[in-house]
Amino acid sequence: YWITPGSVFGVLLWLTASFLFRVYLHFFNSYSQTYGSLGAAMILLVWFYVTGFAFLVGGEINAQIEHAAARHGHPEAKAPGEKAVSEEKKAA
């Protein structure tokens, strides 16, 4: 599937966190006084951290859904530790 529950949740989490981060920076903009010229770099690194966290949470949700489907006997689902094989390699 192209759109999975984890990807939807990850994007929504990322958008929400980015909006809240923007609101925080708007109302609490003392970072430039505290960090000086490194303030922008600090903000960028925090935003990268939040972005990475949102994408990892989405991927983890997808993995848990896949593992639950494998436990319930879904034929296309992969169990934990099982390798995914492409259709080309299966046909060969």
Backbone as CSV, one residue per row, in Angstrom:
resi,resn,N_x,N_y,N_z,CA_x,CA_y,CA_z,C_x,C_y,C_z
1,TYR,0.841,-1.188,0.000,0.000,0.000,0.000,0.878,1.241,0.000
2,TRP,0.441,2.274,-0.690,1.216,3.505,-0.741,0.956,4.375,0.481
3,ILE,-0.286,4.381,0.942,-0.621,5.173,2.125,-0.927,4.201,3.251
4,THR,-0.119,4.245,4.289,-0.278,3.339,5.417,-0.669,4.130,6.654
5,PRO,-1.217,3.460,7.670,-1.582,4.175,8.896,-0.383,4.861,9.551
6,GLY,0.770,4.221,9.503,1.960,4.824,10.095,2.408,6.073,9.365
7,SER,2.295,6.064,8.040,2.698,7.257,7.287,1.740,8.408,7.545
8,VAL,0.445,8.113,7.631,-0.531,9.166,7.935,-0.274,9.724,9.326
9,PHE,-0.074,8.839,10.307,0.181,9.294,11.669,1.489,10.073,11.751
10,GLY,2.529,9.585,11.070,3.816,10.276,11.091,3.741,11.671,10.499
11,VAL,3.033,11.813,9.388,2.900,13.132,8.758,2.075,14.062,9.633
12,LEU,0.980,13.545,10.210,0.166,14.388,11.099,0.949,14.803,12.343
13,LEU,1.735,13.880,12.889,2.578,14.211,14.040,3.611,15.258,13.658
14,TRP,4.212,15.113,12.490,5.214,16.071,12.023,4.605,17.452,11.810
15,LEU,3.427,17.509,11.173,2.768,18.798,10.952,2.379,19.460,12.269
16,THR,1.849,18.677,13.196,1.468,19.223,14.501,2.691,19.717,15.260
17,ALA,3.741,18.916,15.282,4.953,19.316,15.996,5.594,20.540,15.351
18,SER,5.582,20.610,14.031,6.146,21.778,13.350,5.346,23.035,13.656
19,PHE,4.014,22.908,13.691,3.180,24.058,14.025,3.421,24.509,15.464
20,LEU,3.459,23.562,16.401,3.695,23.918,17.801,5.090,24.501,17.993
21,PHE,6.056,23.997,17.248,7.414,24.533,17.320,7.443,25.965,16.805
22,ARG,6.699,26.225,15.748,6.607,27.583,15.203,5.963,28.534,16.206
23,VAL,4.897,28.080,16.867,4.231,28.902,17.885,5.188,29.174,19.041
24,TYR,5.923,28.153,19.463,6.893,28.327,20.543,7.942,29.369,20.165
25,LEU,8.471,29.284,18.961,9.494,30.241,18.535,8.931,31.650,18.400
26,HIS,7.663,31.756,18.070,7.044,33.078,17.937,6.900,33.760,19.299
27,PHE,6.489,33.016,20.308,6.219,33.620,21.611,7.419,33.612,22.551
28,PHE,8.336,32.697,22.382,9.510,32.612,23.250,10.767,32.752,22.402
29,ASN,11.001,33.926,21.884,12.115,34.128,20.959,13.370,34.653,21.647
30,SER,13.615,34.223,22.866,14.829,34.655,23.558,16.029,33.776,23.198
31,TYR,15.870,32.865,22.265,16.965,31.974,21.893,18.146,32.739,21.310
32,SER,17.872,33.843,20.603,18.980,34.600,20.020,19.775,35.321,21.102
33,GLN,19.114,35.720,22.171,19.840,36.345,23.280,20.648,35.307,24.049
34,THR,20.108,34.111,24.155,20.786,33.068,24.915,21.949,32.464,24.137
35,TYR,21.727,32.118,22.887,22.729,31.399,22.106,23.485,32.268,21.112
36,GLY,23.081,33.493,20.947,23.764,34.383,20.019,23.604,33.924,18.585
37,SER,24.706,33.889,17.864,24.645,33.524,16.445,24.385,32.034,16.232
38,LEU,24.542,31.226,17.266,24.269,29.796,17.136,22.791,29.470,17.321
39,GLY,21.969,30.478,17.607,20.546,30.247,17.848,19.849,29.590,16.679
40,ALA,20.116,30.051,15.472,19.469,29.472,14.291,19.899,28.019,14.086
41,ALA,21.167,27.727,14.329,21.644,26.351,14.187,20.999,25.445,15.230
42,MET,20.841,25.945,16.450,20.195,25.163,17.507,18.744,24.863,17.140
43,ILE,18.051,25.857,16.619,16.653,25.675,16.236,16.538,24.661,15.109
44,LEU,17.412,24.753,14.130,17.388,23.817,13.010,17.644,22.388,13.479
45,LEU,18.590,22.205,14.387,18.893,20.867,14.890,17.723,20.287,15.678
46,VAL,17.052,21.110,16.468,15.878,20.634,17.210,14.769,20.244,16.238
47,TRP,14.581,21.048,15.194,13.546,20.725,14.215,13.890,19.431,13.476
48,PHE,15.164,19.204,13.155,15.582,17.940,12.540,15.273,16.760,13.467
49,TYR,15.517,16.951,14.763,15.248,15.898,15.740,13.761,15.564,15.776
50,VAL,12.921,16.590,15.816,11.469,16.388,15.846,11.004,15.704,14.564
51,THR,11.540,16.102,13.427,11.186,15.493,12.145,11.568,14.012,12.119
52,GLY,12.767,13.703,12.539,13.204,12.310,12.579,12.366,11.467,13.517
53,PHE,12.009,12.035,14.665,11.181,11.315,15.626,9.813,10.990,15.030
54,ALA,9.212,11.952,14.350,7.885,11.736,13.754,7.938,10.625,12.709
55,PHE,8.956,10.606,11.870,9.064,9.569,10.843,9.360,8.198,11.449
56,LEU,10.158,8.159,12.507,10.431,6.882,13.159,9.192,6.316,13.839
57,VAL,8.390,7.175,14.456,7.148,6.713,15.085,6.209,6.143,14.024
58,GLY,6.098,6.817,12.892,5.262,6.304,11.808,5.739,4.955,11.301
59,GLY,7.034,4.798,11.141,7.582,3.516,10.704,7.366,2.413,11.719
60,GLU,7.467,2.750,12.992,7.244,1.762,14.046,5.780,1.317,14.078
61,ILE,4.870,2.237,13.849,3.449,1.871,13.781,3.214,0.899,12.627
62,ASN,3.797,1.179,11.479,3.659,0.267,10.331,4.243,-1.112,10.640
63,ALA,5.381,-1.147,11.312,6.009,-2.424,11.644,5.140,-3.228,12.606
64,GLN,4.557,-2.570,13.593,3.706,-3.282,14.546,2.437,-3.814,13.881
65,ILE,1.873,-3.039,12.972,0.694,-3.510,12.237,1.058,-4.720,11.380
66,GLU,2.206,-4.671,10.730,2.666,-5.792,9.897,2.895,-7.042,10.746
67,HIS,3.499,-6.885,11.915,3.764,-8.036,12.778,2.468,-8.621,13.326
68,ALA,1.507,-7.760,13.661,0.212,-8.251,14.140,-0.511,-9.015,13.038
69,ALA,-0.417,-8.541,11.805,-1.044,-9.248,10.684,-0.386,-10.605,10.471
70,ALA,0.925,-10.680,10.639,1.628,-11.957,10.482,1.216,-12.939,11.576
71,ARG,1.026,-12.448,12.796,0.599,-13.324,13.894,-0.807,-13.880,13.655
72,HIS,-1.633,-13.120,12.957,-3.005,-13.551,12.705,-3.126,-14.334,11.393
73,GLY,-2.003,-14.645,10.765,-1.999,-15.524,9.606,-2.222,-14.860,8.263
74,HIS,-2.034,-13.568,8.167,-2.179,-12.906,6.861,-1.043,-13.391,5.964
75,PRO,-1.351,-13.897,4.769,-0.314,-14.536,3.942,0.775,-13.593,3.438
76,GLU,0.480,-12.318,3.242,1.484,-11.395,2.703,2.275,-10.673,3.789
77,ALA,1.886,-10.822,5.039,2.551,-10.099,6.124,3.861,-10.786,6.496
78,LYS,4.810,-9.987,6.942,6.116,-10.498,7.347,6.193,-10.549,8.871
79,ALA,6.703,-11.642,9.388,6.911,-11.786,10.822,8.165,-11.015,11.217
80,PRO,8.338,-10.716,12.514,9.549,-10.016,12.941,10.805,-10.797,12.547
81,GLY,11.733,-10.131,11.913,12.982,-10.736,11.485,12.936,-11.399,10.121
82,GLU,11.760,-11.526,9.540,11.635,-12.144,8.218,11.989,-11.125,7.143
83,LYS,12.763,-11.556,6.154,13.197,-10.643,5.101,12.105,-10.454,4.058
84,ALA,12.001,-9.238,3.561,11.075,-8.941,2.474,11.760,-9.281,1.156
85,VAL,11.076,-10.008,0.301,11.616,-10.412,-0.990,10.772,-9.757,-2.071
86,SER,11.437,-9.135,-3.038,10.709,-8.468,-4.115,10.057,-9.494,-5.034
87,GLU,9.069,-9.039,-5.792,8.352,-9.920,-6.719,9.275,-10.458,-7.809
88,GLU,10.268,-9.663,-8.245,11.195,-10.126,-9.276,12.022,-11.305,-8.781
89,LYS,12.446,-11.261,-7.522,13.256,-12.356,-6.991,12.413,-13.599,-6.743
90,LYS,11.132,-13.406,-6.412,10.259,-14.563,-6.225,10.039,-15.294,-7.545
91,ALA,9.896,-14.526,-8.634,9.634,-15.114,-9.948,10.865,-15.824,-10.516
92,ALA,12.057,-15.401,-10.117,13.290,-15.951,-10.685,13.662,-17.286,-10.121
